[in-house]
Amino acid sequence: PVSTHRAQENVLQRVLQLPVVSSTCQTLQRKYSSTKESHPLMASVCEVYERGVQGAGALAMWGMEPVVRRLEPQCESAVAVANNLACRGLDHLEEKIPALQYPVDK
């Protein structure tokens, strides 16, 4: 079923809520966790990688914060327009591809 546009609707949240996407993410998370649990060496490599990603993300956000603050007023309307267009495109995809409404195993 095609959803109606709600105020402040976020296309990323909608995509993540699609059954096919959410079930795929859950499957990947389970496989990642079970791999970490069953292979101690892999677990230590994964933990180092996870800490590196978190650190890089925090550093990137810290570095981008002044730029984002300056650009926020100008970008806000452009982001809203892009989000609206993306939501309409997602409406069209949901209508044309019913399989998006089913978990990946179906």
N, C-alpha and C positions, 0 to 999 in steps of 0.2 A: 504494500500500500504506500502511496505517495504521501509524505507528510506535508502539512500546511506550514507556511512560513510563520514562525513565532518571532516575537520581538527579541533582538539580541541573539538570534540563532547562530551557532558557530558550526561551520562546515566540518571542521576537524572533529568536534564532538559527535556530530552526526555520523561521520565515516566510522569512527571508533565504536559506535553503537550498532552498526550493521552486524547482524548475526554472523555473516561470513568472515568479517574482519575480527570481531571479538573472539570467535571460536578459534581462529588461526592464532591470534595473539596468546590465548590461553594455552593452546597446544605447544607453541614455541616456548612459553615460560615454563611449562611443566618439563619439557625436554631439557631445557637449560639447567633447571634446578636438579633434575635427576642425574645429569651428566656431572655437575659439580659434586653431588653427593657420592657418586660411585667412583670418581677418579680424583684422588687427593691432589695430584700434580696439576690437573686441569682446574681444580678449585682454586689453587693458589694463583695460577695465571689469570683466571677470571676475576679474582678479587683485586689484583693489581690493575687490571684493565678497568674495572668498575671505578676504582679510586681515581685513576687517571682521567676517565671521562667526567666524573663529578668535578674534579679540580679544574679541568679545562672548561667545563660549562660555567662554573662559578667565575673563573677568570674572564671568560668571554662576556658574561653578563656585566661584570664590574667594568670592563673596558667599554662596553657599548652603552652603559647607562647614560652618560652625558649626551651622547649623540641621540639616543632615543628620546630623552627629555626635550631636546631642541626640535626634533622632527615630529614629535607626537601630534601637535595641533594640525600640521599640514598633512600628515599621513593618516590621521584618524578617518577622514572621509573617504580617502582612497581605499583603505582597508575595508571599510564598511561596504563600499561598492563592490570590491573584489569578492568579499564574503557572500554578498547577496547573489552575485553572478554564479559563484561556485555552488551555492545552495540550490539555485534553479537548475544548474547542470546535474547536480546529484538527484534532484526530483526526477529529471528526465531519465537518468540511468536506472533509478529504482523502478520506474514505470516500464522501461524497455527490457530490463534484466531481472526478472523475478527471483532468480537464484541468489541474488544479494541478500534476500530475506531469510535464507536458510543457513544453518551452521555448515562448516566446511565438510563434515562427514556425510552430509546429505547431498 
